[in-house]
Each structure stands twice: as structure tokens, then as C-alpha cells.
Amino acid sequence: MLDVFGFDTVDAEPLKEGWRIQRDMPGYGPRRNNAEELQTDLAAASPIPSAAPVSVSARRVSDLHLEMGLSQRGPDVNMPSRKFSLVVLAMGAMVLASCAQKPAKPDIKIGLIAELTGDIPAVGTSCRNAAQMAVDEINEAGGIEIGGQKHGLGLVIEDSGAKADQAAAAAQKLVGQPDVLAIVGPNASLGAIPAAQVAEDARVLLITPWSTNPQTTLDKEGKPKRFVVRACFTDALQGKVLAKFAREYMHARNAAVLYDATSEAPRGQAEIFKKDFESQEEGKIVAFETYTTGDKDFSAQLTRIKAAGPDIVFLPSYYSDVPLQLQQARKLGLTVPFLGSDNWSTPEIIKLAGADAEGAYFCNHYSPDAKNEITGRFVVSYKKRFGQKPDDVAALTYDSFNLLGEAIAAAGKVDRLAVRDALSKIGVYQGVTGKISYPTGSGDPVKGAVMMQVKDGKFLWITNIDPL
């Protein structure tokens, strides 16, 4: 069944006018409270067959699948078949020693631009961790077969510092190295937009895992860039999801917004939310307040917001700003619920904000508690290696590298243009963050969003919203 703006709501409970909230995550089964429960479930799952070779060849994507038996814990409605793509092949090699092969030599260089320093280092750390994990798994699985020879991936890492000029300079440095085949990152739109233009001008494929701003994949005339794609949804989708969720689930009629007017992603998300919320029946924005990157005192804006009497406050700030804003809001007696964007997605926000974040909702790209083999094995492997659950940046980076691996294999040669063309021909890719498919001529994937809540000091899944 479909909701009022075309989203699929399988196995759902009606809320209002076709908007539906799912009882359990589709394809996820009963909700899990921690990774240990997930690991127990995975141990009980049907084993991965060991007969098939675990390496990537230059066959078509449809041939790069490994048949797997699903456990009997519940149906996976997000996956119409029991076939999983390259990511599972790579993970299978890490799980079964019988599938181990000689690690491939990392002779194909992939550039990685991450926010390792600056205002959002947790984003850069997650990106780098997941990138290294994906590359290691592909290489240890035997690498990518091209022309009868196996090739491994190697990372060339650059720090964007979460700054536009530094991101552009990093991209320029990478495209100037002929042996760098493609680039993954940056994540934050502030850096992704200028870096994407550098890649486009140099005709080098760039995949941004986390940049949701529409400008990232569009040229100056508003047409799709040819060499830039993203692994995440766009703010256009996120705005619709957040506005509808605020109006129909949170029953808000009056909303206030506080956002960083000097940062691309927060500004774009604020503007889109305002437009979409006001398009809802009886939806009204009663305060639309701004601040500047680096500000620490938000009391004036929050005082005006409180006086406007909103039912909710939309706060599309990065995780590094949110704790101080929530703390000041609570001290001023602003007790209404807060709603965040995917900028809230790192667990650092819980550590920094503590009880002030309790009860807040935010939009995200995936849930680490998903009950399917791809997401489950990724979460367990990541936590074992890095000591914490992977956030959405990690999941999207992991998907970006495995999607790129499929494109390299399908291209059949180490050539920038061939890899870009091969990526455009990939049909539906099943990744950690769900299904990814690209409409003809677009670098923006068709994929869904997840609504989460901060509950008892953890991220709690609320519902999935998947476009057709």
C-alpha cells in the first residue's frame, strides 16, 4: 500500500490519511536493543555456502551474486530475492576461512576525501574506517578480476578539514594523479559541492557518501553532472519526510527552525523543510532563526523561538552544534520536542548532549539494527574492528566503495571513463543502507529514509519510508 506521496508502507499501521508507521522494520524482524542480540541471531542464521569463489570478476552485475539461505526468523520484504551483491561476496571472505584467497595487490588507487579535522571529525573518522574496511575486505577476498588478472584497491587519503577550499584543493590534488581511478567523498555538502565541480571538470568519477544538498550533483545550469553521484538520498526527499513526520506523526501545526545560514547542508535543509511543512494542511512556520558557523551563544534566537509558541523545533545543525543548542533551549524553558536531520546521525551526539537530547527525533539513512544479512554482518564486523556501532556515514561509505567495486569489475578495464559508464549501467544495488538505483541521466539514487528517536541514551528505530 502507498502513502499520500507515493511511499511504500508494507506491513504498516495506519496513522492518518495514508501515512503509515511500521510495527517492525521491514525485513528487519523484531527490534533489537544491541549488537550482541544481532550477533546471536546471525550465528543462528543459515551458513553462507562455501562452494562459490569469493572474488569479483568483470562479469555483469547480475552475475556477481551469491545464493544465500536466509534464517527462518521472518521475511525480508525489502529484498525480493535471496541474492546479495558484491558486498556479501566481500564479507563472505572475511567470515569463512575456507574461502580465503591470496590478498590482491593494491594497484588500483582510489582517492578518499574525509573530514578528519575541523568541526565534524567524527564524520571523517567514520568515513575513513569504513573505507579501509571495505577495501581490506575486497582485497582479502582476492580483489577485482579484470582481463583475467586480480587487482586490489589502495586508498589515497586527503583531509578536507570540513572546509570548502580545502576540499576543493584535495580534489584537485587527487584528479591530478593519473593513477587515481575515482574519488569517494567528501561527505559534508560544504566540501562536497566544490570538490564535485573539480571532479566533473577533470572527468573523474566522484561518489559522495553523505552529501544530501541537491547542488552537489547539478551543474551551474541545474543539469545533472556526468561524473558525480551520491550514495545517499537528497534533501528534497528528506524535506518531505521530515515535514510529513512533523505534521502527521508529531501532530505539529506550528514549527520553528534554527539553522546555520553559512553552511550549505543546514541552510538547504531548513529552506526545504520550511517549504514542505507550510505545504502541509495547517502547517505554519512561526519562527525562522539563523546563526553563523562558530557561534556559541544561541540564547537570543531561542528566546524568540520560545515566544513564538511552536509545537516543535526543527534543528538541522551538525552534531557538534546540537548539544549546546539543546542545553541552552532547556535552560530557557523551551520544552517542546526537537526534530533533527541526518546531520544528527553520529552517536557522538548522545555522548555530548546527554539527557538534553532525550526524546528528539531525526531523519537517517539506515538503522544498524536491520535484520538482514548484509547490514547485520557489516555492523558486527565494524563493531568488532572499531569498537562501536557504525553510523550512517560509515554505512554509506561502505556502500560507496562496494558500488564502485562493481563498476570497476563491470568496466573490464582500469579507465576513468569506462568506470563511470559502467556505474551508470548498474541496475538495483542492494547495500547496507538498502536498495540503490539511479534513474537514467541522474546521479541521485532512488532510495528511502529512516526516522529515528533518541530514547534511553540510544538511537531507536521508528519507521522506514521507502519511495517506489
Steps between C-alpha positions, in 0.01 A plus 500: 500500500619855431492806718380840384816590314590170343698318767464128547374408848503122514377336823409834651259647747289792371544836667316760291409544136714214377809586707613179661735408781644149479482276805834333429771590255414347161745220443645574841276283718452579870683807622842436656636688796870442442761348273539194723143391424567551131820296518308217670241504222767498232668200662171312471447596138549264208868480406640665190573235238874445463503352152498822300828691458498822698652749258371760260520442129425724205166335435173690500358598836223244477766228496682638804254348745541223755198289598444513876256326729305734724410406853141420588465793740281698268454620143720766346256710300770746396671230294291321239756220468768332709782631289743755621759686302868578523489613862395152612770336292754718672360435846481128434875490460544651843268247660614168352864401502419239238431782256824683572719590207831668458442872569507708186775756450352852545592630156178693427502829688179655631500849645322560830413850620381501862440759774779372725551838668284809542151526650375145429791255547266215598366508144848471354599222737194291412565556130866400521425194715233367264711573193795306637274212606336478156834510319652239732206265449511532122876443492494208744226342291738487206435845355335598174558288191562699183619332182584181685717677759418587861533858620473643849392846615723747680395822673646845443358697794458877511357711786240761404506658845124546455580810293399582144837624378692214659258247346543653156877496539491134606292410196736693273795312647333163441378560144852612415633152579446280191502180705202615713206332326211656693422697815271431796402802713479763634197441721387843618336701223714803583799312362325259266359772274837659404679164490230362271554786256874428490431133426244586234738737324775235508260224386576284805222305673419631849259323735397700805366272775315759713448829314124553470503852351349496147779728371762227545390307192378794290695733274463879482205465264319261732570195285642173642877476512632202304781391733345565843261270686393458859426192712247678722155648452466871423362782713199511269394159632612576854298822507181316403563226754572742785211733423251216474636332813477825697144571390348153503700304758597779739168683434679834475320796346749769592871439445811707566835461326855585615779446248853598398456746214866469398508123454363338184324193639326656803388804297364288216322264738342790688369660183360174361337410833336843519354462152380144555359561849304802386358292216344267759144574607506749789880492507657833597859614564478741794874573533788465254823584683862489383850492643854494361753217507702524820231674707467378860221716637154424358297651783361792297371276221363243743324770702323621186412141410350438843294818475358385164342197668599215264386141540843376384841642412679379188876507558700390192833577673808280489551279804773731632253791538194311621602428864559866588180605324292241682659589833426870458146427380423291807644765733268755341203273566449396139361152559334420166635206296797551270529355150836455331630408157758240400762743638416347839587145401826439687480343850728785614187709535378278785834521679514877467133592553406241760151533645434821305464293182259250653180461300621689193435358153722515194516372143768247412627288212484158667460319830787286632240265648383378160423129491649405166826328426669790321439761768538253785841373397623852429397622846655202678825523301528877547434482873753220543764702317432851632322441830173678422192478282542655157309821437339591170819662364682171548219301338474736203878503450503122506223490240687756289813287482318178423289675237823635350647148511212370293548780250872427465429131448229571245721752317749227420793744498669753722373811328327802651237542229431126474438477876267798492303348211484160673361658817221665302392158370474328838136417568384458859785467748415347838725657761525546874276808482242332277430492130684749283402570140566796274245640255637545151718809482494571874757467776231506771395150608147386561501384861314539825550671836480388862353689796679452832451620857742557786358274769666392824836616375480302174380543143162328465353415159150645444413435135634448148365707211589353162424663164381289210 
